[in-house]
Amino acid sequence: MSDAPLYLQPRLSAAMASLLRSGSFLQSLVDGLGSPLNVLLPDQIALNLGAFRSVLRGHQLSGRVFFAHKANRSSALVRRLTTTEAGLDAASLAELQHALGSGFTGDKVMVTGPKDPEFLWLAARAGAIVNADGIGELVEAAGFVRSHGLPRLRILLRLSEFETSGARTLSRTSRFGTSFKALGRLLDTLESFKEELEPIGVGYHLDTTGLDEKATALEGCLIAVEELRLRGFGPRAVDVGGGFGISYLAHADQWERYTSALTQAVLGKHTPMTWGGHGYGLRAEKGTLKGALGLYPAYRPVAGAGYLDELLACPAPGLGRPLGTLLLEGLCDLYAEPGRALVDQCGVTLGKVLEVRASGGGPAMVRLAMNSGDVGLEEHGILVDPVLLRRDGAPGVGRPVGVHLAGNLCLESDLITRRTVFLPDLPQPGDLLAFPNTAGYCMDFTATAAQQQPSARRVAVREEGGSWRWCLDEKYWPVLDTGGQRA
Ligand SMILES: *Cc1c(COP(=O)(O)O)cnc(C)c1O
């Protein structure tokens, strides 16, 4: 049994690390705008886009990277992208309106996900690409084009349930898309709407980190492209969706040590590591370990643009040659819709420490001016330590401590983390905890108005001549210098 601190230190970009060293700047933002506070670094999204584009270039592919807007609601991030070659993937009417109102032209937008008629109509009116879920959507879209006299609408067919040349279905079942086996019927429908709909390609989105499954799906798409050509259509793109992921942690060994200690703790062979014996999916039954660890792989040797690179280099499961080469030879553009990966290192959530309550020998309970909905790391199974920012550099106890982090709701379950978090020193009221890398789904996706607690304001920041400047997120427009940052 060891009580050595089990840190899960965050991976920080140079800009993020510099921001977190600017404690008094961040303190003054929270003093003025309240806790919680979401801080965004819009220039980083342009850098991330550049990394994806250079992977395309490396494989000699043309194509487009569409930011999956649902990962974050920030205006600054979306507006910053309008100055780049990125497209945007909108998954709701409001996201589409936000993109158009931020300066995206309709031709660079793709609409995905479930579509109500208003959403589909505005997409058709704006000339967006419709990533179509099935026959019903094609019929409805064609109806709008016909009745409103709109230009021919670009369609991308979302497919699912791909198979390799054998019979085994490798990709998981999904609520979305049309089964690969039903492609024929989709093409019949498209044939009856030749004036209204222009199928430009096929695609998938798989919510998995599994490379094999994605390789199977990508190969299936190449086969589907051939089917379209045989029917006389002119498809020219394959869309590999999103799901490239983020590596949240700086050190692989901390992740390994942590997860094996957690396993031991569930078995009662290590000091408890969580509040109330929570096992993150694991449990002990008569001394043996049951269940499965339901956590995001917080340390990932390959993620983001690097993952796309790996996918393109991967041999097609049936055809054998690298998928990137097959795309190139098939004269297909590559479309991708990264959400989380494109906002890597683009944001941090700040929470102010309100109370530190000692609990007889166990970890102290640290209560923050935020709740679990404001920082969705735990909700998404992402275990990563916050960074402690001391107010005025006040001295603490001067040694590492384990603490529990609780929220501001009158609810037993409102824990910011269900695990004991190790910090280099004991926090004190007035200090800040900075939760890094929350821009992907962990800022506003799960935020609620419960108990009428204040929801986080958003600010955009940038470093200029060694000091940090900020503006409210909604006041950010890329009208001033974005020189040197074009991607
Ligand atoms: C959510 C979603 C994405 C983005 O997924 P990430 O895991 O954030 O990259 C892309 N495409 C579709 C259709 C989605 O639903």
The ligand as an SDF file (V2000), in Angstrom:
LIG
                    3D

 15 15  0  0  0  0  0  0  0  0999 V2000
  -19.7470   14.2080  -33.1850 C   0  0  0  0  0  0  0  0  0  0  0  0
  -19.4780   14.0410  -34.6210 C   0  0  0  0  0  0  0  0  0  0  0  0
  -18.2280   14.3570  -35.1400 C   0  0  0  0  0  0  0  0  0  0  0  0
  -17.0520   14.7880  -34.2780 C   0  0  0  0  0  0  0  0  0  0  0  0
  -16.5740   13.7460  -33.5060 O   0  0  0  0  0  0  0  0  0  0  0  0
  -15.2270   13.9490  -32.6220 P   0  0  0  0  0  0  0  0  0  0  0  0
  -15.1160   12.6840  -31.8790 O   0  0  0  0  0  0  0  0  0  0  0  0
  -15.4580   15.1180  -31.7640 O   0  0  0  0  0  0  0  0  0  0  0  0
  -14.1240   14.1630  -33.5860 O   0  0  0  0  0  0  0  0  0  0  0  0
  -18.0440   14.2750  -36.5120 C   0  0  0  0  0  0  0  0  0  0  0  0
  -19.0440   13.8720  -37.3210 N   0  0  0  0  0  0  0  0  0  0  0  0
  -20.2650   13.5290  -36.8540 C   0  0  0  0  0  0  0  0  0  0  0  0
  -21.3120   13.0930  -37.8020 C   0  0  0  0  0  0  0  0  0  0  0  0
  -20.5220   13.6040  -35.4880 C   0  0  0  0  0  0  0  0  0  0  0  0
  -21.7210   13.2530  -35.0290 O   0  0  0  0  0  0  0  0  0  0  0  0
  1  2  1  0
  2  3  1  0
  2 14  2  0
  3  4  1  0
  3 10  2  0
  4  5  1  0
  5  6  1  0
  6  7  2  0
  6  8  1  0
  6  9  1  0
 10 11  1  0
 11 12  2  0
 12 13  1  0
 12 14  1  0
 14 15  1  0
M  END
$$$$
